[in-house]
Amino acid sequence: FFGIMADVKALEHATLKVPYELLNKKFRSTQKTIDRETSSIVAVTNDFSARISDSGSKMTVGEANTMLDNVVQRLQSLKRKADDGLEQELQLVDTCKSRLEHLGDYVKEGRLTVSSVQSWKRKRMDRMLVDHCLRSGFYDTAVQLAKDADIEQLVDIEVFMVSRRVEDSLASKDTIPCLSWCYENKSKLRKLKSTLEFNVRVQDFIELIKVGKRMDAVRYARKHLSSADSSLLGEVQSAMCLLAFSPDTECPPYKKLFDPVRWDDLVRQFRQDNFALHQLNGQSLLSVTLQAGLSALKTSQCYQEEQQNIDCPVCVKPLNHLARPLPFAPFTQSRLICHASNTRMNEHNPPMVLPNGYVYGRDALFAMAASSNGVITCPRTKERFQRKDAEKVYIM
Amino acid sequence: NFTCDIHGCSQEGVLDTAEQVRKLNEVACEHFLRQGRLDVARLLVEEGGLVIEQSQYNQFVQLNSILEACRARNLGPALKWVTEHRRDLEARNSQLEFKLHRLQFLSLLQTGDLQAALEYSKNLALYSTTLKKEVQQLMGCFLYTSKGLGQSPYADLLDPVLLGEACDEFMREACALLGLALNSHLAACLSVGCQALPSLLQIKAVMQQRQCPVVWSSTNELPIEIDPGLEYQYHSVFACPILRHQCTLDNPPMRLTCGHVISKEAIERLVTGTRLKCPYCPVEMNSSEPRQIHF
């Protein structure tokens, strides 16, 4: 049981955290909306009751009607928005719940069959693959895979779809979606001390200069850059200096500022901030797990041509190439496999050596001898020996 | 208490370059092909800009379609493939063709169409010498068609497990003949990785607490031993019992005249002059007598 809990604790952090964060965000935004609407209703009703109790001026029926209609409209809008918000929150709660249930399936004590554990593990692998595809930007693949594997509720496709929209827009030099994203997530980004919004604004400023609209650029800077954090003052100053240069300047620090590669940097920064916001890791779970697995399977024989085994993942390109810089897994106990029968050699199937130095398990050797009149043919060198030529080997 | 710290267990420089990422995606693509998820594989190739060999793709597609047909009890495609590769299968001592014929014959019998079953049994004639007993059993089934085979002494021939076994054997033989690995490499790695990761994380936490250097690379070993189980063991590993080191090409295992096995390096350390005494038993020998063995 504890082994399984350790498993879940190590690997499933993102699975639970992401919907939780989304729910949090939704809850806060719905709350704000409701507050806003309620205060406007209170204001309007106050107005109305003030008008009525104000004996100084008479109100016509028409005026009263309009004011009442106003109040009713506001009330309806409140109800609508509250309903919407509630529905979305319920959806997110559902997501959280289904993920918890899914994890709960795995952790059920003693009530699991081998095949259900296997199918849970297969689903986990599919989840990791979807996550990897989403992070790499392979959105279509991820969507198709999630549908095929029936894991749509268990993976965070929506988060990455939003991310994709913003990334695509940044790549085409459109900053509006990004800025609206920054606005939506203002408080969290501030907590993370993110400089994304500032950098995007600076980029807008630079673009304005590039097309020669210097006065617009100055106005823009006054509006957006003047409220920047004091630690970023140096950057503001460099940006302002750009006003003095032309876009094809050769002067190094300012040439860099005009460089379009800054857009790629913005995309990267957005991605990082998006991950941090949802408490996602920089590296995908797949890559970390793969590295651990490759290390655990890696032996020195995987890099020796004659010893390579086509079933071993590390022996076959391309994983062979990837695993090169990884550490080996140590072992202090020998584990021997009979090359002829692919079974373990131990006290039940003791290893025996043929005169040519090759070792096989007793079971395989005796079976070979029994089916061909006491003759043993070494599977690797094809030399023939008698059964009595095989000698015992003692492994401590 | 639910923190995320898998970062520490990953290496720099393993999956950073575009080329490395591409290799990873190729492995993932092969994984999808094996699972029969052809459209996912195709999308991945498009989005990832991968290049895969058309022949390998076709092989997987063919194998998957045959396997699916088998599972749906349509043994036609499998039989066709098996007949095409008859000679290779015989060289591997495989009885797959017979097993498939047997399954087909039994399903014909169960439909009650005795004439068709009789026609089909001519296929079994090929095995009348090599697998005499099995063929006799099958012919004997004709006696029980009225009562139903379920009541006969041959009831266990109807066990549904046999179909699954035949499917598995088909995959095994086909992969061996085509030079493909039996299981998805990605699946194997991820499975072992999932097993290893919790322990690695725990050890990393402990090491950080004690302020040991936490970086491990190809010159080091991982700090803990991992036993992934027989299913994931592809190579023999021998650890010298004296020096507790892995044996490698430069330091191979040697068998002493008494049968005990230690590493070459251990022998060099135990040799006195030209004689050597086994560390585990009283036997003595010349230092030239131990022979190298290969697992």
Contacts between the chains, C-beta under 8 A, distances in Angstrom:
chain1	res1	chain2	res2	distance
A	3	B	198	7.7
A	6	B	198	4.0
A	6	B	199	7.9
A	6	B	202	7.4
A	7	B	194	6.8
A	7	B	198	5.5
A	9	B	2	7.0
A	9	B	198	7.2
A	10	B	6	6.8
A	10	B	197	5.3
A	10	B	198	4.2
A	10	B	201	5.2
A	11	B	6	7.6
A	11	B	194	6.5
A	11	B	197	6.5
A	11	B	198	7.7
A	13	B	2	6.6
A	13	B	3	7.3
A	13	B	4	3.8
A	13	B	6	7.6
A	14	B	4	7.0
A	16	B	2	7.5
A	17	B	2	7.9
A	17	B	4	7.2
A	121	B	191	6.8
A	121	B	194	7.4
A	124	B	194	7.2
A	125	B	186	8.0
A	125	B	187	6.3
A	125	B	190	5.3
A	125	B	191	7.6
A	128	B	190	6.6
A	129	B	28	6.4
A	129	B	31	7.8
A	132	B	28	7.5
A	133	B	44	7.3
A	133	B	47	8.0
A	136	B	21	7.2
A	136	B	25	7.6
A	136	B	48	7.4
A	137	B	47	7.4
A	138	B	43	7.3
A	138	B	44	6.3
A	138	B	47	4.1
A	138	B	48	6.1
A	139	B	47	7.7
A	140	B	43	5.0
A	140	B	46	7.7
A	140	B	47	6.1
A	141	B	40	6.0
A	141	B	43	4.2
A	141	B	44	4.6
A	141	B	47	5.5
A	141	B	48	7.8
A	144	B	39	5.9
A	144	B	40	5.1
A	144	B	43	5.6
A	145	B	32	7.8
A	145	B	37	7.1
A	145	B	40	4.9
A	148	B	37	5.8
A	148	B	39	7.8
A	148	B	40	6.3
A	279	B	4	6.8
A	281	B	4	6.1
A	281	B	6	6.3
A	281	B	7	6.2
A	282	B	7	6.9
A	283	B	6	7.7
A	283	B	7	6.7
A	283	B	10	5.4
A	283	B	15	7.7
A	285	B	6	6.7
A	286	B	190	7.2
A	287	B	10	6.5
A	287	B	14	7.7
A	287	B	15	4.9
A	287	B	24	7.4
A	288	B	6	4.9
A	288	B	7	7.8
A	288	B	9	5.7
A	288	B	10	4.6
A	288	B	193	7.8
A	288	B	197	7.1
A	289	B	189	7.9
A	289	B	190	5.5
A	289	B	193	3.7
A	289	B	194	5.8
A	289	B	197	5.9
A	290	B	15	7.9
A	290	B	24	7.2
A	290	B	186	7.7
A	290	B	189	5.4
A	290	B	190	6.4
A	290	B	193	5.9
A	291	B	9	7.3
A	291	B	10	5.6
A	291	B	11	5.8
A	291	B	14	5.8
A	291	B	15	7.6
A	291	B	193	7.3
A	292	B	9	6.2
A	292	B	192	7.6
A	292	B	193	4.1
A	292	B	196	4.6
A	292	B	197	4.9
A	292	B	200	5.9
A	293	B	188	7.4
A	293	B	189	3.7
A	293	B	190	5.9
A	293	B	191	7.1
A	293	B	192	4.2
A	293	B	193	3.0
A	293	B	194	7.7
A	293	B	196	6.7
A	294	B	189	5.8
A	294	B	193	7.6
A	295	B	196	7.5
A	295	B	222	5.5
A	296	B	192	4.9
A	296	B	193	7.0
A	296	B	195	7.7
A	296	B	196	4.7
A	296	B	222	7.4
A	296	B	226	4.3
A	296	B	228	5.9
A	297	B	188	7.4
A	297	B	189	6.7
A	297	B	192	5.8
A	297	B	228	7.0
A	297	B	232	6.5
A	297	B	234	7.3
A	299	B	235	4.8
A	299	B	237	6.1
A	300	B	246	7.1
A	300	B	248	4.9
A	300	B	249	7.2
A	301	B	235	4.7
A	302	B	235	7.2
A	304	B	249	6.2
A	307	B	235	6.9
A	309	B	234	4.6
A	309	B	235	6.3
A	310	B	179	6.8
A	310	B	180	7.6
A	310	B	181	5.2
A	311	B	181	4.8
A	311	B	182	6.0
A	311	B	183	7.0
A	311	B	234	5.5
A	312	B	234	3.4
A	312	B	235	6.5
A	313	B	181	8.0
A	313	B	185	3.7
A	313	B	186	7.6
A	313	B	188	5.2
A	313	B	189	5.0
A	315	B	234	7.2
A	316	B	181	6.8
A	316	B	185	6.4
A	317	B	23	8.0
A	318	B	23	3.6
A	318	B	24	7.7
A	318	B	26	5.6
A	318	B	27	6.2
A	319	B	23	7.5
A	319	B	27	6.0
A	319	B	185	5.9
A	319	B	189	6.9
A	321	B	20	7.8
A	321	B	23	6.1
A	322	B	14	6.3
A	322	B	15	7.2
A	322	B	20	6.0
A	322	B	23	5.7
A	322	B	24	6.7
A	324	B	218	6.9
A	325	B	11	6.5
A	325	B	13	5.6
A	325	B	14	5.7
A	325	B	217	6.8
A	325	B	218	5.1
A	326	B	11	6.3
A	326	B	14	6.4
A	326	B	217	8.0
A	326	B	218	6.1
A	327	B	216	4.8
A	327	B	217	6.1
A	327	B	218	5.7
A	327	B	219	7.9
A	327	B	220	5.2
A	327	B	221	5.4
A	327	B	222	5.2
A	328	B	218	7.7
A	328	B	221	5.2
A	328	B	222	7.2
A	328	B	246	7.9
A	329	B	196	7.9
A	329	B	221	6.8
A	329	B	222	5.1
A	329	B	225	6.9
A	329	B	226	5.1
A	330	B	221	4.1
A	330	B	222	6.4
A	330	B	224	7.8
A	330	B	225	5.8
A	330	B	246	7.5
A	331	B	225	5.4
A	331	B	227	7.8
A	331	B	237	5.7
A	331	B	239	5.9
A	331	B	246	6.9
A	332	B	225	6.6
A	332	B	239	5.5
A	332	B	244	5.4
A	333	B	225	7.9
A	333	B	239	6.2
A	334	B	236	7.9
A	334	B	237	6.3
A	334	B	238	4.7
A	334	B	239	5.0
A	334	B	241	7.9
A	335	B	227	7.6
A	335	B	233	6.2
A	335	B	236	7.0
A	335	B	237	5.3
A	336	B	236	4.6
A	336	B	237	7.7
A	336	B	238	6.7
A	336	B	295	5.7
A	337	B	233	5.9
A	337	B	234	7.8
A	337	B	235	7.2
A	337	B	236	4.9
A	337	B	295	7.4
A	339	B	236	7.7
A	339	B	295	7.2
A	344	B	230	5.9
A	344	B	233	7.9
A	345	B	236	8.0
A	351	B	295	7.7
A	353	B	255	6.1
A	353	B	293	5.3
A	357	B	291	6.0
A	357	B	292	5.8
A	357	B	293	5.1
A	357	B	294	5.6
A	358	B	293	7.4
A	358	B	294	5.0
A	359	B	293	5.3
A	359	B	294	6.5
A	359	B	295	5.2
A	380	B	294	7.9
A	391	B	259	6.7
A	392	B	259	5.2
A	393	B	255	5.8
A	393	B	259	5.9
A	393	B	261	5.7
A	393	B	293	6.8
A	394	B	258	7.7
A	394	B	259	4.7
A	394	B	260	4.8
A	394	B	261	6.6
A	394	B	280	7.6
A	395	B	238	7.6
A	395	B	241	7.8
A	395	B	261	5.7
A	396	B	241	4.0
A	396	B	260	6.9
A	396	B	261	7.8
A	396	B	280	6.4
